[in-house]
């Protein structure tokens, strides 16, 4: 918690079993009141690892795409009472140690969105970003600054913090379920008058860190240009679009998918001495203000965190496998 604001960290995951624990280990739990993992139909042990770490997790029975995963992340965070939501990828590409700084920038009231930029400073190429990706990033960012009338070092980072007001105001549900979601949500934020800040962020590129290939990158780039052109034409009142309309579908306008508990074998966590009281350090508040044991329920269930699976009927038709940039 920062400045009385409940901070929730969300991680859109796909086959992140090998890097999830390393990422979570660097999250400052004195700041992060809640950590949510949304698994996009992984084929590895991502959910088993999340359960072992005591994280709240949601499982998509079918892959919904990177953007679709984020929609679930933000909807779940809002439903659990988040005032500030920080998205960090569970592949350890971005440094989780910047979560307190990014959350504090939102809590300050100066910004409703904060980006962890790889381009500010020297971290992008030094961290191993391929040269073609760096040049593409710089080109697309320059075009977007021109079309959107703003000035950012980059629009393409996957490390972001949002205020509750930001996520409740913009029509997130009108956005793509693919990678261009990242770009569309920033364009929406600027359209609705929100201020976006940036902070320098180290980035790491290594085999376990997810990345999209050339083909998907070209598709993303075209989507970015399309988003910028749409914004500019709408600003000139030549077109209208639900994505930039106050009447567009928002997260708060949609019902969360039906879910059922997932019976995942877990290693039982030893009960801590001196924390039997519901107001001890191993507890958090639920949305009704009641104290709950970490990973448990308000009724005192201490068997560990609940993992949920969205019903197949609620799954999207997208079958493209999500791989984080």
N, C-alpha and C positions, 0 to 999 in steps of 0.2 A: 504494500500500500504506500502511496505517495501523496502527501497533502490531503489525506482523507479520501483519496480516490482508490477504488478497488482495481487492481491491475491483473489482467488475465493474459497469459502467454498462450498463443495458439500455434500449432505446428501441423501444416498440411503434409501428411506423410504418404510415401509410396516406396515400399521396399527400403526402409530406413533402419532396419534392424541392426546393422553393423555400426551405425553412427549415432543412433538416438541417445544411448546412455551417455556418450561423450558430450553431446550437445546439452543434455539436461544437467549434467554435472556442473556446467558453468552458468546456470541460471541462478541468480540471486533470489533465494526464496524468502528473504526478508522484504523483498519488493514485490515479487510475484505471488499474489494470493491464490492463484489458480493456474494450472497448466493443463491444456487440453490437446490431445492428439486425435486428429481425424485421419483414419486410415482409408486410403482409396483403393480397396481391394488388393492389398499387397499379396505377394506370393511367398514372402519370407516370414520371419518371426517378429515383425514390427509390433504387433499387438501384444504378444507374449512379453516382450521387453517392456512395453509401456505399462502393462499390468504389474510387472515385477517392480517397476520404479514408482508405483503408487500414483500413476497419472490417470486423470479422467479421459476416457477414450470413446470415440464413436467410430463405427465401422460401416463403410459403404459396401454392400454386397456386390455391387457392380461399379466399375470405374466410372467416375463422373467427370474426369478431367481436372486440371489444375484450378481453373476458375470455379468449377462446381465444388471442389473441395474447400476453397476459401469461403464460399457462401455458407457452407455448413459450419465452418470454424467460427465465423462472425455471428451467425445466428445462435450457436450454442453459447458463445461467450456472453452475448447480450442476455440470453435467457438465464444465465447463471449470475447475473448482476454486475457484470464488468462495467467500469467507468472508463477505463483505458484498455485497449486491446493491442497487444504487440504480436505481430506475426514474425516468426523466425523459422527458417527451414531446418528440419531435423537432420540434415546431411552434413552439418558442421562446416558449411562453407562460410557462413557469417559468424561473427563473434557474439555469443550470447551475453558476454560481459557488458555490452553496451545497452542492454535492456533498461537498467535504471536511468541512464542518461536520456534515452529516447522517451521513456515514460515521463520523466521530469519535465522535458520540453513541452509535452502535451499538457501536463498538470499545471504548467506555468500560466496557461491561458493564452500564450502567444500563438500557438499552433494547434490545429485540430488534426494534423497529419504530419508525421516526421519520417523521413527516409534515411536509412543507413546507406550512404553513397559509397560505392567502390571507386568512383572516379575522382572525388575530392582527394587531394593528396597523391600519393604514389602507389596506393595499395593494389590497384587493378592488375597492371602488368607484373608488378613485383610478386603478387600472389599467384601468378600463373595463368591469368586470363589470356586466351589465345588472341593474337594480334588482330585477326579478322573480326573477332567479337568486339574487341575494344574499338576498332575503327567504325564498325557498324553502330555501336552504342553512341559514339560521338556524333555521327552523321544524323541518326534518328533523333537524338536529343536536340541538336541544332534546329532541325526542321520543326520539331514540336514546340520549342520555345518561340519560334516565329508564328506558328499557327495558333497556339494557345495563349500567346501574349503573356507568358510568364518566364521566369528564368531559374532553371534547375540544372544541377550538374549532370543528373541522369534521371530518367523516368523508368528505368528497367530493373532496378534492384528488387529483390524479393524480401527485403528486410524493412518492415514498416510498423509504425505505431499510429493508432487512430483514437480519437475521442469517441465516446458513446454517441454524442450528438451527430458527428460526421456519419457514422454507420447507420443511424436511425433516419437521417434526412435524405440521403441520396438513394436513387432507385437502383440498388445493387442487383436486384433480380433481373433487370433488363440487360445485364452484361453477359458476355460470352462465358461459356464453361471452359474455354481453352486458355492458352497463355496470355492472349491479348487482354484478358480481364484485368491484369495488372495495370495496363495503360488506360483502359476505359475508366477505372475507378478514380484515377488521378484527374482525368479530364472532367469527370463529374464533380469532383471536389472543387476544382477551379470554377466550374460553371455556377455552382451554388454558393460561391463566395468564401470558401474556406481557405485559410492560409496554410501553406505547406513549407516545412522547414527541412533542413538536411544536417546530417552529422557524418563526419568521416568514419568509414568502416573498413577494417581489414577484411580481405576475402581470400579464401584458399581454394585452389583448384587441384584436386587429386582424384584418383580412380573412384573412390567411394562417393565423391561429391557428384550429385546428379547434374546433368547438363543436357540440353537439347542439341541435336545435330544440325547440319547445314539446312536440310530441307525444312524442318520445323522452324528454324530461325528465319528463313525467307518468308514463310507463311506468317510468322509473328510480325516481321518487319512491315509487310504489306498491311497487316491489320493495324499496326501503329499509325502508318500514314493515313489509312482510312479513318481512324479515330480523330486525327488532327484535322483532316479535311471536313469531316462531319461537324466538328466543333466550330470551325471557322464559318462554314455555310450557315449553321444555326445562328451564330452571332450576327451574321449579315441578314438574318431573317429570310433566307432563301429556302430553307427547309425547316421542318419540325420533326423531332424524334422523341419517342418515349424515354430514351436513355437520358435525355437532358430535360425532361419535363417533371414538374412537381407531382404530376399525376402518374408517373411511372411506378412500377411495382417495387416496393421497398422490402427489406428483410422483415420489418415489423408487420407487413401486410400479408405475409404468407405463414401458413401453419407449418411447424416443424414436422419432418417426416415421422411416421409411426416407428417406434423402436422396441426391441425386445432385448432382455439381458442376454449376453453372450457367455455361455459357460466355459471360461478359459481356465485351465489348470494354472494355479499360481503357487509360488513358494510363500507359505504363511509368514507374515512379518512378526517378529517378536514384540510382545507388548512392553512398552517402555515403563520403567518404574517411575512412579510419581506423576503419571499423566492420566490417571484413571478419571479425573474430573473432566467434565465436558468443556470446561473453560481453560484447559491446560494449553501448553504451547503447541501440542500436536493437533489443535483444532482450528476450524475456520467457521465463518458464518455462512449460513445458507441465505437464500433471497428473502426469507421471512425474518431474518435477524437471529435465528436460533443457532447455537453453537453445534458443530458437528465434528466428529473425529476426522482427522485427515484421511480422505479416501472413503469415509463411512457415510452413513445417512443420519438424518436428524433423529431417528429412532434409536440411535446408539449402536447400529450395526458396525462392527469393527473388523469385518472379514476382508477388507481391502476395497479398492476402488471399483466402481461398476464400469464395465465396458458395455456399450450398447451397439446394436446392429440395426441400421435402417432397414425397413421392410422392403422386400424386392419390388413391391408395387410402387414404392416411392422412388426407386432408383431411376436415374435418367437413362436415356437410350444410348448415351455415349459409351463407346467401348474402347476409345483411344486410351492407352495407358499413360497415366500422369508421371512425368519425370520433371523434377524441379530444376529451374535454371541454376 
